Amino acid sequence: MPDNYFARYLPLLIHFLLAGALACAIVLLSWLIGYRRPTRAKLSPYECGMIPVGDARERFSVKFYLVGMLFILFDVEAVFLYPWAVILRQLKMFGFWEMLVYISIVLVGFFYIWKKGVLDWSMTSPRRGEV
């Protein structure tokens, strides 16, 4: 075993350097050797086989992002149900009542966003200051 502490990490450093050099070499060779024949089809944005219409940098409604964030939020909250279900017999009635409180808090949040109209896409845009 080497006396120097950092000498033990020398093989790891060599590995990182070789991997980085190989990645750079592959990218450089593909840039040097590869064909570059731009056509109209290659330069157009890919739209699942449909002809693109309008600007590619079109603005999305804020509701699109709100629904995305709410999906992630409720999805993560649903993940907490699995470990609870696994150890439910050990927790007995205490675990049941605690999960009932948890689910009621989640449902209160769900009904709140439902009442605010965040999930309704057919509504017109709210006035300034409203959600």
C-alpha positions in Angstrom: 0.0 0.0 0.0 1.4 3.4 -0.9 2.5 5.8 1.8 0.9 8.8 0.1 -2.9 9.0 0.7 -3.6 10.6 -2.7 -1.6 7.9 -4.6 -4.5 5.5 -4.0 -6.7 7.8 -6.1 -4.3 7.8 -9.0 -6.1 4.9 -10.9 -9.4 6.8 -10.5 -7.9 10.0 -11.9 -6.4 8.1 -14.8 -9.8 6.5 -15.5 -11.5 9.9 -15.5 -8.8 11.4 -17.8 -9.1 8.5 -20.3 -12.9 8.5 -20.3 -12.9 12.3 -20.9 -10.3 12.0 -23.6 -12.2 9.2 -25.3 -15.4 11.2 -25.2 -13.7 14.3 -26.7 -12.1 12.2 -29.4 -15.3 10.6 -30.4 -17.1 14.0 -30.6 -14.2 15.6 -32.5 -13.9 12.7 -35.0 -17.7 12.7 -35.7 -17.5 16.5 -36.3 -14.5 16.1 -38.6 -15.5 13.0 -40.6 -19.3 13.4 -40.6 -21.3 14.6 -43.5 -22.9 18.0 -43.3 -25.6 18.4 -45.9 -28.3 20.6 -44.5 -31.7 20.3 -46.2 -35.0 22.0 -45.5 -36.3 18.9 -43.8 -33.2 18.6 -41.5 -33.4 22.2 -40.5 -37.1 22.2 -39.6 -38.2 21.5 -36.0 -39.5 17.9 -35.5 -43.2 17.9 -34.9 -44.1 14.2 -34.9 -44.4 14.0 -38.6 -46.6 17.1 -38.9 -45.7 20.2 -40.8 -44.8 22.8 -38.3 -47.1 25.8 -38.1 -46.3 29.1 -36.4 -43.4 30.0 -34.1 -41.6 27.2 -32.3 -41.2 29.5 -29.3 -44.9 29.9 -28.7 -46.0 30.8 -25.2 -47.8 28.3 -23.1 -50.6 29.1 -20.7 -49.6 29.3 -17.0 -52.3 26.6 -16.4 -50.1 24.1 -18.3 -47.3 24.6 -15.8 -49.7 24.6 -12.8 -51.2 21.3 -13.8 -47.7 19.9 -14.3 -46.5 21.0 -10.9 -49.7 19.8 -9.2 -49.3 16.4 -10.9 -45.8 16.1 -9.4 -47.0 17.2 -6.0 -49.9 14.8 -5.8 -47.8 12.0 -7.3 -45.2 12.4 -4.6 -47.9 12.5 -2.0 -49.3 9.3 -3.3 -45.9 7.6 -3.0 -46.2 8.1 0.8 -49.1 5.7 0.8 -47.0 2.6 -0.1 -44.6 2.5 2.9 -47.6 3.1 5.2 -49.5 0.2 3.6 -46.5 -2.1 4.1 -46.3 -1.4 7.9 -50.0 -0.8 8.6 -50.3 -3.9 10.8 -47.5 -2.8 13.0 -48.9 0.7 13.4 -52.4 -0.6 14.2 -55.1 2.0 14.7 -52.6 4.9 15.3 -51.3 4.5 11.8 -54.8 4.3 10.4 -55.8 7.6 12.0 -52.6 9.3 11.1 -53.0 8.4 7.5 -56.6 9.5 7.6 -55.4 12.9 8.7 -52.7 12.9 6.0 -55.2 12.0 3.3 -57.7 14.6 4.5 -55.0 17.3 4.3 -54.2 16.2 0.7 -57.9 16.2 -0.2 -58.4 19.7 1.3 -55.6 20.9 -1.0 -57.1 19.1 -4.0 -60.6 20.6 -3.4 -59.0 24.0 -2.9 -57.3 24.0 -6.3 -60.4 22.5 -7.9 -62.5 25.3 -6.4 -60.0 27.9 -7.7 -60.4 26.5 -11.2 -56.8 25.5 -11.8 -57.8 22.1 -13.3 -60.5 23.6 -15.6 -59.0 24.3 -19.0 -62.2 25.6 -20.5 -62.4 28.7 -18.4 -61.2 32.0 -19.7 -58.0 33.6 -18.2 -58.6 35.0 -14.8 -58.4 38.7 -14.1 -55.2 40.1 -12.6 -54.7 39.2 -9.0 -56.8 36.0 -9.2 -55.5 32.5 -9.5 
